[in-house]
Amino acid sequence: MLRLLIVEPQASEAALLADALRTAAESVSELPAVAIAVAQDMASALQVFQARKPSMVVIGPGAGPGVTGCDLDRLRALTGMDPVLSVLAGDDRSQLLKRALAVGADEVLGKPYEPGEVRLKLETLTRLARFGSALLAQRDRIRLRHDGLLQEQASVRQIFSNISRESCLNDSPAIRHHLSAQALLNGDVVAAAWGPGGKLLLLLGDFTGHGLGAAIGTVPLTAVFYSMVTKGFSLARILQELNGKLHRVLPANMFCCAVLLELDTHKRRLRLFNGGMPSVCLRRASGRVRQLESRQLPLGVVPDLDVGAAVVHIPVEEGDALYLWSDGLSEMRSAAGEEVGQRRIVETVARITQDEQRFDRILEEAFRFAARQADDLSLVELRFGAAFAEAAFAEAAFAEAASADKASRQQVRGRLPTRRVGEWSVKFTLGPGELRDADPLPPLLDVLAQTPGASYFRDALTVVLGELFRNALEHGVIGLDSAIKASEQGFAEYYHKLHRRRSQLQRGWIQVAVKCIGQGPGGVLEVVVEDSGPGLPANWSRRGDYAGRGLPLLRSLCRTLELQFGSRRVRALLDWGEPEGGQRSAGTRAVEAG
């Protein structure tokens, strides 16, 4: 129904207008039925308007001179989004036009009221009403879809929140990070977790695009990352799995630029992969800055990734710090269109001497320079001294908890049956094909983790097995000398040779045997590693700042460590569970363990 409102104090004029409007409406079959209401002045018109919600207000000759623009604004304010046409009616058309322009009316209707003109006004009103209804319906559909999108985004954010619970980002004093999404959801992702053996792994990724499309790719990325880190997989295996997963699930036009690093807090060694990200900035305690540029394609571009050639090996010390960021930070622009750029960020890292202030100053200077943010951006700081301290504190706290738990078990041991760890053994041999590509430690550790008491010694066992296996591979089968690592340049050369020779390995083997000997409620774990190499040379060098940390680490964890010059066999004994007696002792013979 088409509702009309006539504002006219004189009854005869109001009747004349109503008759003209009704006659015109009845002559057109397409027009809906018409309901006409009459008000004598604008005050009463506002009351009628609220009750009837008309689509057209016709102001007659008697009310027209008293109507102001404020009156019409109040009428329109009551309509909301619904279209309402205001028409001034009177005798003098030229005066009506001036008046309409002055008060903001939409149309004029001059006397005598021609049926054709009135009909045109009503048809125009009908088309306007239909357009308004269609517009409102479209608005409601957009609102509904927008509400659905917000609900989906809230669900995705909850998923991201649940995934991030596995992270140590918010609990580690060694890591500071800043993520700023260009849209509601972020295509940049930061993940970090401690693996077995005191190794910290950290990932910074930047998916193409932003918003939900980019953010959804972070789910498989972080799921693979956290599951593999906790199982003790190497950096190379994690990278290969991440790349393969993203290549399989992402569309062809989508990929993930990424930096993945592994910090060995015991040997103070950093392994870093940069695939398509801005150069990583390493700031030494001396103030010297080194940039670690991208050496490989982003993750997900190709099915197979040559990881070994792209990973850099760097010795690090307390006081060193690492800074990673996505291109959203370096590509922020000023009002004149100038980018923040890599150079400005690196200069800030080098200039700020206070470690506690450097992270905040990088962000402050970038946002002060830039006028707007055009992409997701992220910044990560890793301070190695704090990471070393955190790892040492965690190991001490775990040892204290294990000791307290052992004491509590001893108090009730008399009332409980003695639980033996059993006697068992496992032995396997790896040939050249497995030595080139395999990562044997996580599967072996998973098997050993099922045995009683294993949870208390997982980290120690991870370190011992990993160190003995790597020594057998690097020094025995491949034949590298730790003396190469006497300098930082030699350190990088050592791992370059290791990757090249390992990828070309055609012969050789390593045998690992693990045996548990039960002793009351505990036992001793014997680990024997033997290789096909020539044996340990008597003149094996222990000089250099970047070598010689493996042997002291092994002797600190093992009850006994046996190495003999000229022998290809290394034997280590670890306390397992709750051995009776058995104080830890030094090894019979010891040489540099690499």
NUMARBA-143829 format. One record per atom (N, C-alpha, C): x negated, y negated, z. Coordinates in steps of 0.2 Angstrom, whole numbers, plus 5000, padded with zeros to 4 digits. Example, Ala and Ser with C-alpha at 12.3 -4.5 7.8 and 13.67 -1.06 7.14 Angstrom:
493450285039;493850225039;493450165039;493650115035;493250055036;493650005039;
***
This chain:
499650065000;500050005000;499649945000;499849894996;499449834995;499749785000;499349755005;499649715011;499449645009;499949595009;499749525008;500049485014;499649425015;499849385020;499949315017;500449285018;500649215016;500549165022;500149115021;500149065027;500448995024;501048985027;501448925024;501948905029;501948845032;502448815037;503148815034;503248795028;503848785025;504148845022;504748865025;505048925023;505248935015;505448875012;505548885005;504948895001;504348865003;503748874999;503548945000;503648975006;503449045008;503849095004;504449075003;504949124999;504749124992;504549064990;504349054982;503749094981;503249094985;502649124984;502749204985;503149224990;503349294991;503649324985;504149284982;504549314976;504049314970;503649264969;503149274963;502649334964;502449344970;501949404971;502349464970;502949474973;503349534973;503549554965;503749494962;503949504955;503349534950;502749504952;502149524948;501949594949;502049614956;501849684958;502249734955;502949714954;503449764952;503349774944;503049724941;503049724933;502449774931;502049794936;501449834934;501449904938;501549954934;501650014937;501050044940;500450024938;499850044941;499750014948;500049954950;499949924956;500349964962;500049974968;500350004973;500949964976;501349994980;501849954983;501549894987;501949844988;501749784991;502149764998;501749755003;502049735009;501849665011;502349615012;502149545012;502349515019;501849485023;501949455029;501849385029;502149345033;502149265033;501949245040;501449195039;501249155046;501349085044;501549045049;501648975048;500948935048;500448955052;499848915052;499248965053;498648945054;498048985054;498049025061;498248985066;498249025073;498649085073;499249075070;499649135070;499449185065;499149155059;498849205054;498349255057;497949225061;497449265064;497749325068;498249315072;498649365075;498949415071;499249395065;499549435061;499049475057;498449445055;497949475052;497649535056;497549535062;497349585066;497849645066;498449625066;498949685067;499049715060;499049675054;499249705048;498649725043;498149695044;497549705040;497649695033;497849635031;498049625024;497449625019;497549635013;496949635008;496949565004;497449525005;497449465002;497849415006;497549355007;497849295011;497949235006;498549225005;498749165001;498949105005;498649055005;498748995009;499148945004;499748935007;500248885003;500048815003;500448774999;500348704999;500348665006;500848695010;500948655016;500348675021;500048735021;499448745026;498848735023;498748725016;498148715013;497648655016;497948595016;497548545019;497248545026;497548585030;497348595037;496848655037;496748695032;496248755032;495548725032;495148755036;494348745035;493948805034;493348795032;492948845031;492848895037;492848865043;492848905049;493448955050;493948935048;494548975048;494549035043;494249025037;494149075033;493649125035;493049095038;492549135041;492849185047;493249155051;493549195056;493949255053;494349235048;494749295045;494249345042;493749325039;493249375036;492949415041;492849385047;492449425052;492849475055;493549475054;494049525057;494049585052;493849575046;493949625041;493349675041;492749655044;492249705043;491949715036;491949775034;491649795027;492249795022;492849785024;493449785019;493449725015;493549725009;493649665005;494249625006;494249565007;494949525008;494849465003;495349454999;495349394994;495749334997;495449274997;495749215000;495949174994;496649154993;496849114988;497249054990;497048994987;497348924989;497848914983;498448904986;499048884981;499248814982;499448784976;499648714977;499848684970;499948614970;500248584964;499648564959;499148534962;498648504957;498048554957;497948584951;497448634950;496748604951;496648544949;495948514950;495748504957;496248484961;496148474968;496048534972;496448584969;496348654972;495648684971;495348674965;494748694964;494248664969;494248594969;493748564974;493848584981;494548594983;494648614990;494348694991;494448734986;494248804987;493448804987;493148764983;492348754984;492148734991;492548684994;492348655000;492448705006;492948745006;493148785011;492848855010;492648875004;492448945003;492948995001;493548974998;494049014996;493849054989;494149104988;493949154982;494349134976;494949114976;495349094970;495849044971;496149014966;496648964967;497248984962;497848964964;498448984961;498948914961;498948884954;499348824954;500048834952;500448784954;501148784952;501248754946;501748774942;502248834944;501848894943;502048944947;501749014948;501949054942;501449054937;501549094931;501449174933;501949214931;501949284932;501349314930;501049294924;500449324921;499849314925;499849244928;499249234932;499249264939;499849274941;499949304948;499749384947;500049404941;499849474940;499149494939;498749444936;498049454935;497649444942;497949404947;497649404953;497749464957;498349494956;498449564960;498049614957;497949614950;497549674947;496849664949;496649604949;495949594952;495849614959;496349604963;496349624970;496349694971;496749734966;496749804967;496049834965;495749804959;495149834957;494549824963;494649764966;494149744971;494249794977;494949804979;495049854984;494749924983;494849944977;494650014975;493850014975;493549964973;492849964973;492649964980;492949924985;492749924992;492849984995;493450024993;493550094996;492950134994;492750134988;492250184985;491650164989;491450104990;490850074993;490850105000;491450095004;491450125011;491350195011;491650235006;491550305006;490850325005;490550285001;489850304999;489450285006;489550235009;489250215015;489250275020;489950295021;490050355026;489650415024;489550425017;489150485015;488450475017;488150415015;487450405017;487350405024;487850385028;487750385036;487750455038;488150505035;488150575037;487550605035;487250595029;486650625027;486050595031;486050535032;485550505037;485550535043;486150545046;486150575053;485850645052;486050685047;485750745046;485050745045;484750695042;484050695041;483650675048;484050635052;483750625058;483750685063;484250725062;484250785066;483750835064;483650835057;483150885055;482450855057;482350795057;481650765059;481550775066;482050765070;482050785077;481850855079;482150905075;481950975075;481250985073;481050955068;480350965066;479850935071;480050875074;479550845079;479550895085;480150925087;480150975092;479651035091;479651055085;479251105083;478551085083;478351025081;477651005081;477450995089;477950975093;477750965100;477651035103;478051085101;477951155104;477251185102;477051165095;476451195093;475851155096;475951095098;475351055101;475251075108;475651115111;475551145118;474951185118;474751215112;474151255112;473551215112;473651155111;473051115110;472751085116;472151075116;471751045122;471650965121;471950935116;471850865114;472050825120;472550835123;472750785129;472450805135;472150855136;471850875142;471050875142;470750865137;470050865136;469750795137;469350775142;469050715142;468550695136;468350745133;467850735127;468150715121;468850715120;469150705114;469650645115;469650595111;470150545110;470350545103;471050535102;471350535096;471950485095;472050455089;472550415088;472850435081;473550445081;473950455075;474450405074;474550375069;475050325067;475350345060;475950365061;476350385055;476650325051;476550325044;476850275040;477650285040;477850345041;478550355041;478750385048;479250415049;479450445056;479050505057;478850545052;478450605053;477750595050;477250635052;476550615051;476350675046;475950655041;475650695036;474950705039;474650675044;474050685047;474150735053;473650775054;473650815059;473050825063;473050825069;472450845073;472550905078;472150945078;472151005082;471451025085;471551045091;470851065095;471051125100;470551165100;470651225105;469951255107;469951275113;469351315115;469351385113;468851405110;468851485108;468351515113;468351585113;467951625118;467251605117;466851605122;466151595122;465951525123;466451475125;466251405126;466151365119;466551385114;466551355108;467251315107;467151245105;467651205104;467751195096;468351205094;468551195087;469051135086;468851095082;469351035081;469451025073;470051015072;470351005065;470650935064;470450905059;470850845057;471050855049;471650845048;471950865041;472350805039;472350795032;472750735029;473050765023;473750785023;474150805018;474350755013;474350765007;474550725002;475250695003;475350635002;476050605004;476150585011;476750575013;476850555020;477650575021;477850575027;478550585029;478550665030;479250685029;479350755030;479050805026;478950785019;478650825014;477950845016;477550795018;476850805020;476850835027;477250815032;477250845039;477350915039;477850945034;477951015035;477351055034;476851035030;476251075028;475851085035;475951045040;475551055046;475751115050;476351135049;476551195053;476151255051;476051285045;475651335044;474951325045;474751265044;474051245046;473851255053;474251225057;474051235065;474251305067;474751335064;474851405067;474251455065;473951445059;473451495058;472851465062;472751405063;472151375067;472151405074;472751395077;472751415084;472651485085;472951525081;472951605082;472251625081;471951595076;471251625075;470751605080;470751535082;470251515087;470251555093;470851565096;470851605102;470651675101;470651705095;470351775094;469651775093;469251715092;468551715092;468351715085;468751705080;468551705073;468051645071;467551655067;467051605065;467351555061;466951495061;467251435057;467351455049;466951495046;466951515039;467651555038;467751605043;468351645042;469051605043;469051555048;469551515049;469751475042;469151445040;469251405034;469551445028;469251505027;469551545021;470251555022;470451575028;471151595029;471651535029;471351475031;471751415030;471851395023;471351395019;471351385012;471851425008;471751495010;472151545006;472851535008;473051525014;473751515016;474051445013;473651395013;473951335010;474051345002;473551374999;473651384992;474251424990;474451474995;474951514993;475651484995;475651435000;476351415002;476451344999;475951304997;476051234995;476151224988;476551174986;476651164978;476051144975;476051144969;475351134965;475151064966;475551014967;475350944968;475250924975;475150974979;475050964987;474450994989;474050964993;473450994996;473350955003;472750985006;472650955013;471850935013;471750875013;471050855015;470850875022;470350895024;470250925031;469450915033;469350905039;468750915042;468850965048;468451015048;468451065053;467751075056;467751075063;467051075066;467151125071;466551155073;466451205078;465851185082;465951165089;465451145093;465251205098;464651235098;464451285102;464051245108;464451245114;464151205120;463551235123;463551305122;462951335125;462251325121;462351325115;461751315111;461651245108;462151205110;462251135108;462151125100;462551165096;462451165089;463151145086;463151105081;463751085078;463851105071;464351145069;464451165062;465051125060;465051095054;465551045051;465651055044;466351065042;466551065035;466951005034;466850975028;467150915026;467450925019;468050935018;468350945012;468850885010;468550835006;468950785004;469150725008;468850725014;469050675019;468450625019;468650565021;468050515022;467450535026;466950515024;466250535028;466350535035;466150585039;466150585046;465550555049;465650515054;465150475057;464850505063;464150525063;463850545069;463450495072;463550475078;463150425081;462750455087;462050455086;461550475090;461550435097;461250465102;461250425108;460750365107;460250375102;459750315101;460150265097;460750265095;461050215091;461050235083;460650285081;460550295074;461250335072;461450315066;462050335063;461950375057;462250435056;462250475051;462950495048;463050485041;463650495038;463650565035;464150605036;464250675034;464750675029;464650675022;465050665017;465450735015;465950725011;466350785009;465850825004;465850895005;465450935001;465950984997;466550984998;467051034995;467651004994;468051044990;468751024988;469151024994;469750994994;470250995000;470551065000;470851085006;471151155007;471751155002;471851214999;472451234996;472351214988;471851184986;471751174979;471551234975;471051274977;470851334973;470951394978;471051454975;471251514979;470651534984;470051524981;469451544985;468951484986;468751484992;468251424994;467551444996;467051414993;466351434995;466251395001;466351425007;466251385013;465551385015;465151435014;464451435017;464051375014;464151355008;463751305005;463951235008;464651235010;464951165012;464851155019;464651195023;464651185030;463951165032;463851105036;463251085038;463151105046;462551115047;462351135054;461851085057;462051055063;461750995066;461651015073;461051005076;460951005083;461150945086;461550945092;461750885095;461550885103;461550825106;461350825113;461850775116;461750775123;462150725127;462050655125;462550615124;462550545122;462650535115;462750595111;462950595104;463650585104;463950565099;464650555098;464850565090;465450595089;465650605082;466350565081;466350535075;467050495073;467250515067;467950535067;468250565061;468850515060;469050505053;469650465052;469950485045;470550475044;470850485038;470850425033;470950435027;470850375022;471450325024;471950335028;472450285029;472150235034;471650245037;471250195041;470850155037;470350185033;469950145029;470250115023;470850135021;471150095015;471750045017;471750035024;472149975026;471949915022;472349865021;472249805017;472449745020;472049695019;472149625022;472649595018;472949535020;473449495016;473149475009;472449475008;472249455002;472149524997;472249585000;472149644996;471549674997;471149655002;470449685003;470549745008;470149795006;470249855011;469749855017;469949885022;469549885028;468849925026;468949975023;468350015020;467950055025;467550105022;467150145026;466550105029;466250055026;465750015028;465849985035;466449945035;466649915041;466749955047;467050015046;467150065052;466450085054;465950105049;465350135051;464950075055;464950015053;464649965056;464849955063;465549955064;465849955071;465550005075;465550075073;465250125077;464550115079;464150085074;463450075075;463350015080;463749965080;463649905083;463849905091;464449945092;464649945099;464249995103;463949975108;463450015112;463850055118;464350025120;464750055126;465150115123;464950175125;465350235123;466150225124;466250195130;466950195132;467450145128;467050095125;467450045121;467450055114;467050105111;466950105104;467550135101;467950175103;468550205100;469050145099;469250115105;469750065105;469550005100;468849985100;468649935096;468749945088;468650005086;468750025079;469450015077;469950035082;470650025080;470749955080;470549915085;470749845086;470449805080;469849815078;469549775072;469949795066;470149855065;470449875059;471149845058;471549845064;472149825064;472149745063;471649715066;471649645066;471449615059;471049655055;470849645048;471449655044;471849705044;472349725040;472949695041;473349685036;474049655036;474549705037;474449765034;475049815035;474749885034;475049935036;474850005036;475250035030;474950065025;475250085019;475250165019;474950195024;474850275024;474850295031;474950365032;474750385039;474050375040;473850365046;473150355048;472950385055;472350405055;472150445061;471450425063;471250435069;470550425071;470450465077;469850505077;469650555082;468950535084;468850535091;468150535094;468050595098;467450625097;467250685101;466550665104;466550665110;465850645114;465650715117;464950725114;464750795116;464550805123;464250745126;464050755133;464650775137;465250745136;465850765140;466050835138;465950855132;466150925130;465750975133;465050965134;464651005137;464851015145;464950955148;465150955155;465850995156;466350985151;466951015152;466851095151;466451115147;466351185146;466051215152;465551185155;465251205161;465651205167;466051155167;466551155173;467051205172;467351225166;467851275165;467551345167;466851355165;466551415167;466451425174;466251375177;466151375185;466851385188;467351355186;468051365189;468351435188;468151465182;468451525180;468051585185;467351575186;466951615190;467251615197;467351555199;467651545206;468251575207;468751575202;469351605203;469351675202;468851705198;468751775198;468451805204;468051765208;467751785214;468251785219;468751735219;469251735224;469751785223;469851805217;470351855216;470051925218;469351935217;469051995219;469052005226;468951945230;469051945237;469651965240;470251945236;470851955238;471052035237;470752055232;470852135230;470452175235;469952155237;469552195242;469952195249;470352145251;470652145257;471252195257;471552215251;472052265251;471852325248;471152335247;470952395243;471052455247;471052445254;471152505258;471852535258;472352495256;473052515255;473252535248;472752535244;472952545237;472452595234;472752635229;472252685226;471752655222;471152685222;470552655218;470752665211;470652605207;470752605200;470152605196;470052655192;469352655188;469452625182;468952595179;468952565173;468852625167;468652675169;468552735165;467852735161;467752785158;467152795154;467252805147;467052765142;467252765135;466652735131;466652745125;466152715120;466452705114;466152655110;466352635103;465652625099;465652645093;465052635089;465252625082;464952575079;465052565072;464452535068;464452545062;463852525057;464152485052;463752425050;463952375045;463452385040;463652395033;463152395028;463152325025;462752315019;462652255016;463252215014;463752255011;464352225009;464752195015;464752225021;465152195026;464752145029;464052145029;463652095032;463652025028;463852035021;463951975017;464551935019;465051975020;465751945020;466151945027;465952005031;466352015037;466251975043;466751975047;466651945054;466851995059;466352035061;466552095065;466752085072;466552025075;466652015082;467352015084;467851975081;468551975083;468852045084;468852085079;469152145079;468852195085;468152185086;467852225091;468152195098;468152135099;468352105105;469052115106;469452125101;470152135102;470252205105;469852255103;469852325105;469652325113;469052295114;468852295121;469252255126;469652205123;470152165127;470652205130;470852265127;471352315130;471152355136;470452355138;470252395143;470252355150;470352395155;470452355162;469852315163;470052255166;469552205168;469252165163;469452175157;469152135151;469252065151;469852045154;469951975153;469551935157;469251955163;468751915167;468051905163;467951945158;467251945155;467251935148;467851915145;467951905138;467451855135;467351795139;466851745137;466151765137;465951795142;465251825142;465151875137;465651925136;465551975131;465551945124;465951895123;465951855116;465251825115;464951795120;464251765119;463751815118;463751865122;463251925121;463251955115;463851985113;463952015107;463751975101;464051905101;463851865095;463151845095;462851835100;462051815100;461651875097;461851935100;461451995098;461552015090;462152005088;462352015081;462051965077;462051905078;461751855074;460951865074;460651875080;459951885080;459751945075;460152005075;460052055071;460052045064;460652005062;460751985055;460251935053;460151875056;459651825054;458951845054;458751875060;457951885061;457851955059;458252005060;458052075058;458252085050;458852085048;459052105041;458752055036;458951995038;458751935033;458051915034;457751915040;457051905041;456851825041;457351785044;457151715045;456751705052;456351655052;455951645058;456251585062;456351585068;456651525072;456151465072;455551475070;455051425070;455251365065;455651385060;455951345055;456351285058;456651305064;457151255067;456751205072;456151195070;455751155075;455951075074;456251055069;456450985068;457250985066;457550925066;458150925064;458250945056;457750925052;457750935045;457651015044;457251045048;457151115048;457751155050;458051125055;458751155057;459151165051;459251115048;459751115042;459451165036;458751165035;458451205031;458551275032;458551295039;458651365041;459351395039;459851355040;460551375039;460651375031;460351335028;460351335021;460051405018;459451425020;459151485018;459651545021;459851535027;460351595029;460951605024;461251555022;461851555018;461651585011;461051565008;460851585002;460651665002;460251685007;460051745007;460651795009;461051775014;461651815016;462051835010;462151785006;462651785000;462351834995;461651844995;461351884990;461051954993;461351964999;461052025002;461352094999;460852134997;460952194994;460852264998;460452255003;460352315007;460252295014;460252345019;460152325026;460752355030;460752355036;461252375040;461152355048;461752355051;461752335058;462152385062;461952415067;462352455071;462452435078;463052435080;463252405087;463652465091;463352475097;463652525101;463852495108;464452505110;464652485117;464852545121;464652545127;464752605131;464952575138;465552605141;465652585148;465552645152;465152625158;465052675163;465352655169;465852695171;466252685177;465852695183;465952645188;465652645195;466152625200;466552675203;467052655207;467552615204;467752555207;468252515204;468052475199;467452475197;467152435192;466752475187;466152445184;465752485180;465252435177;464852465172;464352425169;464452435161;464452385158;464552385150;463852385147;463652435143;463052435139;463152415132;462852365130;462852345123;462152355119;462152395114;461552415111;461652385103;461252345101;461252325094;460552345091;460652375085;460052395081;460152375074;459552355071;459652335064;459052375059;459152365053;458652395048;458052355047;457952295051;457352255050;456752285052;456152245052;455452275053;455352275061;455852245065;455652245072;455452175074;455452165081;455252095083;454552085083;454252035080;453552025079;453251995086;452652015087;452351985094;452251915094;452151885088;452051815088;452651775086;453251795088;453851765087;453851695090;453951635087;453851575090;454451555094;454251515099;454851485104;454751415104;454351385099;454251315100;454851275096;454951215098;455451165095;456051155099;456251095098;456851075102;457451105100;457551135094;458151165091;458151235091;457651275094;457651345095;457451365102;457551425103;457351455110;457951445115;458551435113;459051435118;459451495119;459351545114;459751605114;459551655120;458851655121;458651705126;458851685133;458751625135;458951605142;459651615143;460051605138;460851615138;460951685139;460651725136;460851795136;460651825143;460051805146;459751825152;460251805158;460551745157;460951715162;461651755163;461851795157;462451825157;462351905158;461751935157;461652005158;461352025164;461552085166;461152115172;460452135170;460452155164;459752185161;459752165154;459252145151;459152125144;458452155142;458452205138;457852245136;457752225128;457152195127;456852185120;456152195120;455952235115;455252255115;454952235108;454352205108;453952185102;453952255098;454052245091;454052295086;454652335086;455152325091;455752365091;456252335087;456752375084;457352345081;457952355085;457852375091;458352395096;458352345102;458952315103;459052275109;459652305113;459452305120;459952335125;460152285130;460752275131;461052235137;461552265141;461452255148;461952275152;462352225156;462952225156;463452175159;463852215165;463952175170;464352205175;465052195173;465452255174;466152255171;466652275176;467052235177;467552245183;467252225189;467252275194;466952265201;466452325202;465852315199;465352365201;465152365208;465052425211;464752435218;464052415218;463852365221;463152345221;462952315215;462352335213;462152315206;461952245205;461552215208;461352145208;461052135201;461152075198;460952055191;460152045192;459852075187;459052075187;458852055180;458252035180;457952005173;457752065169;457752055162;457652105157;456952125158;456752185155;456152215155;455652185151;455852165145;455452125140;455852075137;455552015136;455951965133;455551925128;455851905122;455551865117;456151815115;455951765111;456451715108;456951755105;457651735107;458251765104;458551725099;458251665097;458451625091;459051575093;
***
